Amino acid sequence: MADLKNSKNPQLVVMAAGIGSRYGGLKQIDPIGPSGEIVIDYAVYDAIQAGFDKVIFIIRKEIEDAFRDKVGKTIESRIETEYVFQELDDLPAGFSPPADRTKPWGTGHAVLAARNAISAPFAVINADDFYGAASFQAIADYLRSAEDVGGVYDFSMVGFVLDNTLTEHGHVARGVCTADDDGYLVSTVERTMIQRFGPDVKYSEDGGETWTAIPAGSVVSMNMWGFTPGFLAELEAGFAEFLAERIQEPKAEIFIPTVVNSLIQASRAKVKVLPTTEKWLGVTYQADKPLVVKAIREKVDQGTYPESLWG
């Protein structure tokens, strides 16, 4: 018998716990739409159109009031909404955070914070990235039929063209993906410094001392993943292993792709890469904001979105 959870509409998990240090503020609630919409508004709007029926926001306690005030007024009346908190001390039994630890434990830990709120196949996204309607439709369609078979998880990932995801104002971090002939993910390599140099795109692994060319057409992950609920148990196990080895490292983090990669290498998961030609929009740096505002304005003028998103 098929897992009944897989007959439900998918749920959306939004990672919104981070405060953008490079941007200089709480960029998740900075207006970019013509009627004061924020990036999250467009993500949830696209998700609702694609058939998602619940959104789970992962935030931090200190931003709860501001976040609920900005997001709750519009979104809560249109889709089932739940808030969970990414806390430093939300750790497996037997572990406690070091006294000098100040930052969260990474995207893997963020998703774990939502474990008790997730009850169906789910997509995971960043709060400050604009993914586009086609991306949400593709992952929603896949999640509706996702089914773990024979001990192998049925995951998915929206694959963006690297050239469509770059900012003109500095470097970005991207997961560079390799897929097999059937379109399944083979590996994801985190490149923490990718930057455009005129017509060329390059990455650095030594803080910018040396740069290596990378094809602009490379497929990259923008942290738009699709998972069946079984992924949560794997995250828990992976997080415990991570802490056993690295808990004393003040900046060590567990990333979603790290856990996914380990499952792929163990032949315990297949990850379908869902290609999209959508152009990513995001406010990595404060100078990015005018470009995002302009791009959204163009989409409104083209009829992709209404002038006032929520009416």
Secondary structure, DSSP 8 states (H G I E B T S, - for coil): ---GGGGS--EEEEE----BTTTTB-GGG---STTS--HHHHHHHHHHHHT--EEEEEE-GGGHHHHIIIIIHHHTTTSEEEEEE--TT---TT----TT--S---HHHHHHTTTTT--S-EEEEETTEE--HHHHHHHHHHHHH---BTTBEEEEEEEEEGGGG--SSS-EEEEEEEE-TTSBEEEEEEEEEEEEETTEEEE-SSTTSS-EE--TT-EEEEEEEEE-TTHHHHHHHHHHHHHHHHTT-TT----HHHHHHHHHHTT-EEEEEEE-----EE-SSGGGHHHHHHHHHHHHHTTSS-SSTT-
